[in-house]
């Protein structure tokens, strides 16, 4: 697959992650802080854009829309897993959990907590619109540079 399509998908999805993170940060409670929220979000987006999305570019515009939606779902899933794990890891080192089962339960709880932020219309709109645009941009890049 052309590298141009992978690069276009990665960069465009990273911009989508930046916009989405920008919409999520004001919703976060004070005790969470932002830390490396932007950097991790964009790093995940670069990986998702390069590998699953960039690899599937060049199959037509109907597939491009599907590719965009799939990329947005993959990015959202891995974002929830990574941020849920990082929060659980932080709490585990603060001795908030007594055993492994409680730690895993805390991990799932943190994922659900972060998923609640996707109820905001601005967050949903940024991820959906950005993902669709990313799919189309990757398709155009694949056609242009193939």
Backbone bond lengths (Angstrom), bond angles and torsions (degrees), N, CA, C in turn:
res aa  C-N    CA-C-N  psi(-1)  N-CA   C-N-CA  omega(-1)  CA-C   N-CA-C  phi
1 X - - - 1.454 - - 1.518 108.33 -
2 X 1.314 115.76 143.14 1.468 119.26 -178.29 1.525 112.49 -60.73
3 X 1.311 114.01 139.69 1.460 119.76 178.75 1.524 111.13 -66.98
4 X 1.331 117.44 -29.91 1.464 120.73 -179.54 1.525 111.24 -61.25
5 X 1.323 117.20 -39.34 1.465 120.13 179.80 1.526 109.99 -68.12
6 X 1.326 116.88 -39.96 1.458 120.62 178.15 1.526 110.62 -63.88
7 X 1.329 115.82 -44.47 1.465 120.56 -179.89 1.523 110.89 -64.25
8 X 1.324 116.71 -43.88 1.466 120.69 179.63 1.528 110.76 -62.28
9 X 1.331 116.37 -44.29 1.463 120.07 180.00 1.520 110.62 -64.76
10 X 1.329 117.11 -42.50 1.469 120.47 -178.34 1.526 111.31 -64.72
11 X 1.315 116.88 -47.09 1.467 119.92 -178.01 1.525 111.84 -68.15
12 X 1.322 116.69 -41.41 1.465 119.88 -179.03 1.532 110.56 -68.12
13 X 1.326 117.34 -39.64 1.462 119.43 178.39 1.525 111.01 -70.05
14 X 1.338 117.32 -31.35 1.468 120.13 175.44 1.530 110.30 -64.32
15 X 1.329 117.09 -39.18 1.469 120.03 175.61 1.532 110.87 -65.41
16 X 1.316 116.13 -37.06 1.461 120.52 175.93 1.524 110.41 -62.83
17 X 1.329 116.62 -43.44 1.470 120.60 178.49 1.522 110.81 -64.04
18 X 1.322 117.06 -38.39 1.462 120.82 178.03 1.528 110.47 -62.78
19 X 1.320 117.06 -45.40 1.468 120.99 179.27 1.527 110.93 -64.95
20 X 1.318 116.28 -41.23 1.460 120.08 179.75 1.523 110.77 -66.67
21 X 1.319 117.07 -44.10 1.469 120.90 178.10 1.523 110.44 -62.02
22 X 1.328 115.84 -38.58 1.466 120.44 178.12 1.532 110.94 -62.39
23 X 1.329 117.19 -31.86 1.467 120.85 177.84 1.520 112.50 -82.30
24 X 1.338 118.02 -25.13 1.461 121.12 -179.52 1.523 112.06 -82.02
25 X 1.323 117.88 -38.67 1.469 122.19 -173.52 1.529 113.19 -53.25
26 X 1.328 121.23 -43.69 1.472 118.92 178.43 1.536 113.47 -64.36
27 X 1.331 117.56 -20.37 1.460 121.21 -179.52 1.529 112.60 -84.51
28 X 1.334 116.96 -17.09 1.462 120.69 -177.29 1.525 110.75 -70.77
29 X 1.335 116.87 139.97 1.467 119.22 175.73 1.525 110.77 -67.69
30 X 1.308 115.60 158.46 1.470 121.42 -178.21 1.522 113.18 -57.55
31 X 1.345 117.60 -39.67 1.459 120.11 -174.64 1.526 113.24 -68.15
32 X 1.340 117.90 -19.26 1.464 119.67 177.94 1.525 111.79 -78.28
33 X 1.304 116.70 -41.40 1.456 119.84 -176.42 1.521 110.61 67.85
34 X 1.321 116.39 172.22 1.462 119.29 -178.53 1.521 111.96 -98.81
35 X 1.321 117.77 -32.45 1.461 119.90 178.63 1.525 111.50 52.16
36 X 1.298 115.63 -122.59 1.473 122.55 179.28 1.527 110.96 -105.07
37 X 1.323 116.57 33.83 1.461 121.87 -175.21 1.529 111.77 -58.42
38 X 1.320 116.68 -47.23 1.466 120.58 -178.92 1.524 111.15 -65.39
39 X 1.323 116.63 -46.44 1.455 120.64 -175.83 1.526 111.87 -65.10
40 X 1.328 116.58 -43.21 1.466 120.14 179.86 1.525 110.25 -67.30
41 X 1.322 116.92 -40.84 1.467 120.46 178.63 1.524 111.18 -60.90
42 X 1.307 115.99 -45.13 1.462 119.32 -179.04 1.530 111.30 -71.16
43 X 1.324 117.57 -35.50 1.463 120.03 176.57 1.520 111.91 -62.84
44 X 1.331 116.30 -44.13 1.460 119.93 176.03 1.527 111.05 -61.49
45 X 1.319 116.20 -41.09 1.462 120.47 -179.70 1.523 111.19 -64.42
46 X 1.321 117.26 -39.62 1.468 119.91 177.28 1.531 110.65 -60.44
47 X 1.322 116.24 -43.18 1.471 120.08 179.35 1.530 111.94 -66.17
48 X 1.325 116.57 -45.31 1.461 120.20 -179.92 1.531 110.41 -66.39
49 X 1.313 116.64 -39.68 1.460 119.50 178.69 1.520 112.36 -66.82
50 X 1.317 117.13 -39.25 1.464 120.60 -177.20 1.527 111.78 -72.97
51 X 1.328 116.83 -47.57 1.461 119.43 -172.44 1.527 113.84 -85.71
52 X 1.328 121.01 -73.93 1.467 116.80 -175.01 1.532 114.02 -69.54
53 X 1.329 117.49 -40.79 1.463 118.58 -175.94 1.526 112.29 -76.45
54 X 1.324 117.06 -47.87 1.461 120.19 -178.33 1.510 112.43 -63.19
55 X 1.317 116.32 -34.00 1.457 121.36 -179.91 1.526 111.51 -67.04
56 X 1.328 117.03 -31.37 1.464 121.30 -175.88 1.526 113.27 -94.95
57 X 1.316 118.34 1.96 1.465 120.69 -179.28 1.526 109.86 -74.34
58 X 1.321 115.89 153.43 1.455 121.35 176.30 1.514 114.28 96.39
59 X 1.313 117.95 17.99 1.468 121.04 -177.53 1.525 112.54 -111.30
60 X 1.317 118.23 11.56 1.460 121.45 -179.96 1.519 112.01 110.97
61 X 1.334 114.78 163.45 1.465 118.96 -174.50 1.521 113.41 -74.25
62 X 1.315 118.43 -28.56 1.461 119.63 174.93 1.524 109.80 -65.74
63 X 1.310 115.96 -43.13 1.460 120.60 176.49 1.525 111.33 -67.48
64 X 1.332 116.50 -30.12 1.466 120.07 179.21 1.521 110.51 -64.64
65 X 1.321 117.58 -40.14 1.465 120.69 177.88 1.524 109.73 -66.06
66 X 1.322 116.03 -44.20 1.461 120.24 176.74 1.525 110.92 -62.39
67 X 1.308 116.49 -40.86 1.466 122.21 178.36 1.527 110.43 -62.18
68 X 1.316 116.95 -41.88 1.459 121.08 178.43 1.519 112.62 -63.63
69 X 1.327 116.29 -45.69 1.461 120.19 179.37 1.531 110.28 -64.50
70 X 1.318 115.70 -43.37 1.463 119.75 178.68 1.524 110.79 -61.59
71 X 1.321 116.83 -42.85 1.464 120.31 178.37 1.519 112.17 -61.84
72 X 1.326 116.87 -40.52 1.467 120.34 177.52 1.514 112.24 -64.34
73 X 1.338 116.78 -39.74 1.464 120.88 178.77 1.527 110.20 -67.60
74 X 1.336 116.49 -43.28 1.472 120.03 179.15 1.528 110.12 -62.51
75 X 1.318 116.62 -45.01 1.466 120.61 179.35 1.527 110.87 -61.62
76 X 1.305 116.97 -43.90 1.463 120.58 179.44 1.527 110.83 -63.42
77 X 1.325 116.40 -45.33 1.464 120.24 179.59 1.523 111.30 -59.16
78 X 1.325 116.92 -51.92 1.471 119.42 -177.52 1.516 112.06 -68.71
79 X 1.333 117.41 -31.25 1.457 119.83 174.63 1.518 111.48 -62.94
80 X 1.333 116.32 -45.19 1.460 120.14 178.23 1.527 111.27 -63.10
81 X 1.326 116.60 -42.89 1.465 120.22 -179.78 1.528 110.63 -64.37
82 X 1.320 117.41 -47.61 1.466 120.72 -176.87 1.527 110.92 -65.48
83 X 1.326 117.81 -48.40 1.465 119.49 -177.84 1.531 111.56 -70.30
84 X 1.331 117.29 -34.51 1.455 119.78 174.20 1.521 111.43 -64.01
85 X 1.337 116.14 -41.74 1.465 120.16 179.00 1.523 111.10 -66.05
86 X 1.330 117.39 -43.86 1.463 119.85 -179.14 1.523 111.81 -62.89
87 X 1.322 116.73 -39.77 1.470 120.39 178.05 1.528 110.41 -67.30
88 X 1.337 116.16 -43.20 1.460 120.17 177.81 1.528 110.50 -62.53
89 X 1.304 117.83 -41.16 1.465 123.26 179.40 1.529 110.26 -60.07
90 X 1.332 114.67 -44.56 1.466 119.94 179.27 1.533 110.94 -62.49
91 X 1.312 116.90 -44.72 1.459 120.93 179.71 1.530 111.56 -68.59
92 X 1.313 117.11 -33.77 1.463 120.34 179.40 1.527 110.73 -65.13
93 X 1.324 117.05 -39.08 1.455 119.62 178.87 1.531 112.41 -75.00
94 X 1.305 116.46 -14.45 1.469 120.40 172.89 1.528 111.28 -91.70
95 X 1.325 116.20 9.58 1.475 123.31 176.86 1.534 112.50 62.50
96 X 1.332 116.84 37.84 1.466 120.49 178.68 1.531 111.98 -83.45
97 X 1.324 117.10 -14.43 1.455 121.13 -178.82 1.525 109.09 -115.54
98 X 1.335 115.89 144.73 1.452 120.86 -178.84 1.530 113.66 -92.34
99 X 1.340 116.97 -32.99 1.461 119.52 -177.71 1.524 110.02 -146.78
100 X 1.329 115.93 -179.39 1.459 121.87 -175.71 1.524 112.38 -66.46
101 X 1.320 116.93 -37.75 1.463 120.55 -179.91 1.523 110.12 -65.22
102 X 1.310 116.80 -42.77 1.462 120.82 177.88 1.530 110.98 -65.61
103 X 1.321 116.36 -34.92 1.463 120.67 177.51 1.520 110.39 -65.77
104 X 1.328 117.06 -45.65 1.461 120.31 178.13 1.523 110.98 -63.73
105 X 1.315 116.61 -39.78 1.459 121.11 176.42 1.528 110.73 -61.71
106 X 1.330 116.17 -39.61 1.464 120.79 176.35 1.515 111.99 -64.67
107 X 1.323 116.36 -37.64 1.470 121.82 177.36 1.530 110.26 -60.81
108 X 1.324 116.35 -48.48 1.466 120.84 178.89 1.526 110.02 -63.66
109 X 1.321 117.50 -40.34 1.458 121.42 178.25 1.528 111.03 -61.15
110 X 1.314 117.22 -41.94 1.468 120.53 179.44 1.530 111.17 -66.20
111 X 1.325 117.69 -38.06 1.468 120.65 176.50 1.524 109.85 -61.72
112 X 1.311 117.04 -45.03 1.466 120.96 179.99 1.526 110.48 -65.35
113 X 1.321 116.75 -37.43 1.460 120.82 178.30 1.524 110.53 -62.29
114 X 1.333 116.63 -46.67 1.463 119.58 178.74 1.525 111.69 -68.03
115 X 1.325 117.95 -33.65 1.463 121.05 179.40 1.526 111.60 -64.85
116 X 1.325 117.16 -27.53 1.471 120.47 179.85 1.527 111.70 -63.01
117 X 1.327 117.96 -24.79 1.459 120.22 179.99 1.524 112.11 -70.60
118 X 1.333 117.51 -16.49 1.453 120.72 178.88 1.515 112.62 -80.67
119 X 1.329 117.89 2.26 1.454 121.18 173.82 1.522 111.48 -77.39
120 X 1.316 116.78 -17.78 1.458 121.23 179.74 1.526 109.35 -70.72
121 X 1.317 116.67 135.00 1.466 121.40 -176.45 1.529 112.16 -63.30
122 X 1.327 117.73 -39.45 1.464 119.94 179.62 1.530 111.72 -64.20
123 X 1.315 116.81 -38.69 1.471 121.14 178.91 1.522 109.39 -66.39
124 X 1.329 116.87 -47.49 1.465 120.51 179.08 1.524 111.57 -61.37
125 X 1.328 116.30 -44.86 1.460 120.15 -178.54 1.524 111.32 -63.21
126 X 1.323 117.27 -41.38 1.466 119.01 -178.24 1.512 111.53 -66.64
127 X 1.321 117.98 -39.30 1.464 119.33 -179.34 1.529 111.33 -73.49
128 X 1.330 117.96 -40.41 1.468 120.65 -178.64 1.524 111.22 -70.11
129 X 1.318 116.97 -51.34 1.466 119.87 -178.66 1.524 110.61 -64.78
130 X 1.323 116.59 -44.18 1.460 119.62 179.40 1.513 112.79 -62.27
131 X 1.321 117.29 -38.64 1.463 120.71 179.57 1.528 111.49 -68.20
132 X 1.318 116.72 -41.54 1.466 119.86 177.54 1.523 111.24 -63.83
133 X 1.325 116.19 -43.49 1.467 119.92 178.00 1.527 110.09 -63.24
134 X 1.324 117.00 -39.85 1.464 121.09 178.89 1.523 111.09 -61.16
135 X 1.317 117.30 -43.88 1.464 120.45 177.97 1.513 112.42 -60.57
136 X 1.324 116.55 -42.01 1.467 120.91 -179.58 1.529 110.74 -70.49
137 X 1.324 117.90 -42.01 1.470 121.31 178.85 1.527 110.37 -62.82
138 X 1.321 116.84 -42.02 1.471 120.29 178.22 1.525 110.53 -63.37
139 X 1.314 116.76 -39.19 1.466 120.53 178.14 1.531 111.17 -65.16
140 X 1.322 116.19 -44.23 1.473 119.75 178.03 1.524 111.36 -62.71
141 X 1.313 116.97 -40.47 1.471 120.76 178.49 1.523 110.60 -65.54
142 X 1.326 116.57 -40.30 1.475 119.91 179.22 1.517 110.24 -64.29
143 X 1.324 117.97 -40.29 1.472 120.73 178.84 1.522 111.98 -70.14
144 X 1.300 116.08 -41.00 1.465 120.83 -175.89 1.524 112.16 -69.26
145 X 1.322 117.04 -39.48 1.452 120.04 -172.69 1.523 113.63 -109.06
146 X 1.341 117.70 19.31 1.476 118.66 178.50 1.508 111.36 -91.83
